[in-house]
Amino acid sequence: MDEFKQAKSEHGSDYIFECVLEEWKAKLDKLGFCDPDIYFSGFSYQGDGACFEAECDLKEIIKELDTKKYRHFLPFIEAGEITYTIEKNSCGNHYNHERTRYIDVDYPFWHGRRPRLVALCESLKEDLEELRYDLSHELYKALENKYWHTLSDEVIKEDILCNGYVFFENGEFAHPTLIKGRQEV
């Protein structure tokens, strides 16, 4: 069974995350992170983690944050004067965890002219960064839970029984439809 677990972990495991990824894309979209792209690596190495990139619908995201603090932003948001996106850090390289992305804010007309609004923009950026960071952790945990659940003895046994895998004396295994003339154990 260990060989089966190893093979399942190395090959064809991408499909096991589809449900979690779709669920999280819908969750992020509902929170205001529009059309998110999710990236992750896991689950046993330094640098493993999850992150996402997205455009930010500030009206929706502000509902999750302190709406009283940011309610003065709504006219500027609706006018398109403030935009936030989640971008990849240039130092992110090939890693995919919460520290490989950052919130980028654009409010080009305000620098030097409205210091209180600029300070509020920076405060919102910090709050968005904290929310993004927390969501990335939750996302990684959901993916990790799915991974370890899929490799649990109970799920492996169920997979073997449901799919009728055949095991051979040398430790190899195969689905019955792939066996031609091989002797079963």
Summary of the structure (lengths in Angstrom):
residues: 185
radius of gyration: 23.0
end to end distance: 14.1
largest distance: 80.9
contacts: 510
relative contact order: 0.16
helix: 55%
strand: 18%
